[in-house]
Amino acid sequence: MQKISPFLWFDTQALIIILGYLASLATARAQAPGANVGKPRGDVVVAMFAPKPDYTYFARTRHLEGSGVFQLHITAGGNVSSVETIQSTGYRELDDSTTKAFSRWHFRGPGRPTKVQIPITFSMHLTPQPLPGSTHGRGVQGIPHS
């Protein structure tokens, strides 16, 4: 019978543990709670600053999930003057978080007041996705709207 070195056994066990840990991280990342902002509808605008709504601890611990549509009223200078709920997510906490985040969005000045409708989904099992048109994580760039 061949004797196995204790160092070889340790390395194999360590490798198995590390691979298991990495797999669990990948699974947790793929099923992390989050808010995905969908493709906007309305006039052509370019968002310069577009933070995602917070999926608050309160909402996550209560497993609140829902989809809604919000309309942003944009000034000629690119600021959001108001956010209107077109379709509620079904929970005030999620609607308030969305309204707060969308109120902070800033667009390249379209030159005239305009409106954009933006769908959003809050889910406990979303795969995080970049905002439409985003390539660098700082916001939405060149959003085409229908």
N, C-alpha and C positions, 0 to 999 in steps of 0.2 A: 504494500500500500504506500502510495506516494504522500509525503508530508507536505502540507500547504503552509507557506510562510505566513505568520500572523500579519505581516505588513501587506501582503497581497489580499488577505481577507479584509483588512481594514479599508484598503483602497476600493475594493469592490463594493463594500457596504456603504462607504461614503459616497461613491458615485451613484448608487441606487437611491440613496436618500436625497442627494442633490437633484437628480433627475425628477424624482417625485415632487420635490418642492417647486421646481421650475414648472412642472406640468400643472400643479395646483394654482400657481400664480397666473399662468396663461388662462386657465378656466375662470378664475376670479375676474380677470381683466375683461374677458369676453362677455361675462354676465354681470358686469357692474351696473348698479343703478345709475340712471342718468336721464338727461333731457336731450332729445335729438330735435333740432330745428329743421323743418322741411323746406322745400323749394318755395320761395315767395311768389305771390301773384300780384300783378299791378303794373305800375309804370317802371321803366328801366331806371334803376338807381344803383349806386356803388356804395356799399357800406365801408366806412373807414375804421369803425370801432363797433364790434358786435359781440359783447359778452353773452355767453349762454346763461339761461336762467339757472338759479341754484335749485338743486333737488335737496331740500332742507332735511336735516336730521329728523325733524318732526314728521315730515312726509314719508321718508324712507322707513322709519321704525313702524309706521302704521301701514306700510305697503300701499300707499296711495299711488294709483296709476291713472293715466287718462290722456286723451288727445284733445286738442282744441285749435282754434284759429283766432288770431289776433290781427287787428288792422292798425297799422302805424300811420299817423298823420305827420307828414314830413314838411318842414318849412322850406322856403326857397333857399335858405342858407344851409340846409342839411340836418338841422336838429329835429328831434322827435318832439312835436308839440303835445301829442296825446296818444294814448293807446286804448283802443276800443276792443272789447271782447265780442267777437262774432259768434264763436262757439266755445263754450266753457269746457274746461278739462273735466269738470264734474266735481272739483274740489276747490274751495276758496283759497286754500294754502298754495296750491299749484298755480292758480290764476294770478294771485298776488305776486308770487315769485316771478312769473313770466312778465307781468306788467312792469314790475320794478326793473327787470333786466332790459326789456325792450325800450323803456323810457330813456335808458342810458346810451342807446345806439346812436351813432352819428354817421351821416352819409355825406358823400361829396355833394355839394350844393347842386340840386337839380335845376335851379334857376326859377322855379315856380313851385308853389305848394303842391304836394302830391300825396297819394295814399298807396300803401303796400299791405297786402294780407300775407301773414306768415303762419303756417301750421306748425304745431309742436306736439311732441309725444313724450310723456314721462313714463318710464317703465323700470321695473326692478331688474329686468333681464335684457337690457339693450347692449348692443355692441357699439361702443363709442364711434361716432362718425364725425368727420370734419364738417363744418358748415358749408353749404353749397358755394362753390367757387373759391373756397379758401385753400391756399397752398402753403401758408406759413403760420397759421394759428392766431394771427392778429385780427382777424375779422373776415367778412365776406367781401370778395373782390369781384366786380363785374357781374352782378346777379341779373340774368335775363328774366324778365317777367312776362307772363302772358296776359 
